Amino acid sequence: MSDVELQEEEREVLLSIYEGDPAFNQLTPTTFQYKYGEDNDIKSFLLEISWSATYPSERPNINMNTFYNKHIVQEVKDEVVKQLEAEADQWLGSAMTYTLFQYVQEHLTELLSMQPDSVTEINSQTSKLKISNENQQET
């Protein structure tokens, strides 16, 4: 089967599996989102997976930089992407979007281990940041 045929088949399966699941969203025929956790929870986040024309021969794009994730610290975003890219490499040539969504569900606690438990903790961490002027040129 061609990548296009595999994508069409996978799309139908995803829509069937997630029918009625409010956490799942299909943005375009090749972009899917899944929300983990409850609204207004500091550890809730949205995972977005999009397919290129050569998916599943190549791994999908894994995006954690959505507006919904503005409260998620960068280390957590980076770790989610890193682990999912490694998982995706094992499934090249096969449908993997459901598998990747499930991987996050199964490893959620581990993936969120670096996420602070409250906004206060995030604010205290950001207050420790220092801005450097080393890249500015003197005039």
N, C-alpha and C positions, 0 to 999 in steps of 0.2 A: 504494500500500500504506500501511496505517496504521503508526504507530510501533510498536504491539504486534506486528504482523505482521513488520515489519522486524527487531525484536528477536528474535523466535522464529527467523527465518531465520539471523540472524547467530550466535545461540547454537549452532545446529546446525553451522554452518560452523566456528566456533571449536573446538567439541568434536571435530570431525573432524580439523582441522589439528593440534591439540595432543594428540591421543590418544597416550598413552604417554610424553609429555614430562613428566618429573618437576618441571620448573621452572614448569609451568602448574598453576593451581588455580582451580576454580570454587567460590566460597564459597556463593553463592545463585544463583538463576536470572538475576540482574542484576549480580552482583559477581564480578570475575575478578582474579586475581593472577598476576604473572609475576616470577620471581626471576632476577636477573642476577648472574653470578659464582658462585664456589664458597662453600660454608659456611665460616665462620670467616675469610673474606677481608675485610679492612678496607674494601674497595671493593665488596663484595657488597651488593645491596639488593633490596627487594621493592616492586614497583609495583602498586598496586591501582586498578582502574578499575571504577566502578559507574555503572549507568544509572538515570536518573530515568524516570518514566512517559512523558516527552516526548522521550527519546532515540530516534533520532538527530537529531530536529529541533533539539534543544539538545545542547550538548556534554556528555560524561559528567563525573562527578566524578573527579578525579585525586588520589589519596591517597598521600602518601609518609610519613605519620605513623603507621606501624605499629611494633609493638614490635621486630620484626626489624631495623628501620632505626635503632635507638637510637644506633648508632655513626656514622651519617652526619651530617655537619655541616649546619646549617640552610641555609647558602648553597647547598649542593648540592641539597637537597630543594626549595628555592624555585626554583632554576634548572630542574630537571626539570619541575616543575609549570608554570612559565612557558612553557617551550618546547613542552610537550605541549598546553597550552591554545591556543597560537598555531597549532599544527599541526591541532588538532581544529576550529578555526574554519574551516579550508579544506575540511573534509569534512562540514560540517553537511548533514543530510538523507541521508547515506550511512553504511553500516556502516564503522566506523573503529577498533574496538578492536584488531584485528590490525595495522592500519597504525600505530597508536600504539605497540604493543609493538615492532614492527619499527623504528620511528623511534628508539626508545631503543637498540636493539641496534646500529643503524648509527652512532649518535652517542655511544656509551658513553664512549669516551675523553675526548671534549670535555665531556660532562656531568659526568664525575668529576674534571675537572682541578683543582677546588678542594678535593677530598677529600684529607686527609693520607694518607701512605703507611703510617703506623704509629700505634698507640695512644699511643706516647710523644709523637708530634707533636700529637695531639689533647690530651693532658694538658698539654703545654707551652702550647698555645693557651688552654686553659681556665684555667690558672693566671694568665694575664694579665688575665682578666676582673675588673672592679671592680664591686662592689655599691654602689649609691647609695641614700642615705636621703632623697632629695629629695621623695619622695611621702608620707613619714610626717608625720603631724601632731604638733605639740608639745602636750603636755598639762600 
